[in-house]
Amino acid sequence: MITILNDAPENVAAFNATGEINREDFDNLVIPHVRNKVEKFDELNYLLYLDTDFTNTDVKSWLKSSLSEINNISHYNRAAIVSNDNEIQKFTDIPGFSNFKFFPKDNVYNALYWCNNGNEPEYKE
């Protein structure tokens, strides 16, 4: 199931994917939300908090297909995937996807900040 992360910055289309992911969630929720962000901000900053088993071949196939489709709607400005699954790090290094980053779940704040601003927060010691 895919849901919108409502706590994301206004210029970021952020989603949470849990359990079984299906095409209907993508078509009925993700695509319309992405289109609205592109209409409003003239660019796409995208974040996916992936809380499902990435080793499942269906998830890999769905993710690759959905990212390509999103890229066809509007070439995204920045895209991040948040997951603790190390397999996804290999997946995000695919040709044609630049300005695309992986963040572990304990750095979700940095992922949102990066999607919003293009850099990671600086911490003062």
Number of C-alpha atoms within 10 A of each C-alpha: 15 23 16 16 16 11 9 17 15 13 18 27 26 26 21 17 18 14 12 11 16 14 13 11 14 17 12 11 15 21 16 12 17 22 18 14 19 20 12 12 13 13 18 27 26 25 27 23 24 23 17 18 16 18 12 9 10 14 18 16 10 15 17 14 12 17 15 14 13 17 15 10 14 15 15 21 17 21 25 22 24 25 23 19 16 12 12 18 17 9 13 17 13 11 6 9 16 13 12 18 18 22 20 17 17 11 13 17 15 18 28 27 17 20 28 22 15 14 12 14 12 7 5 4 3
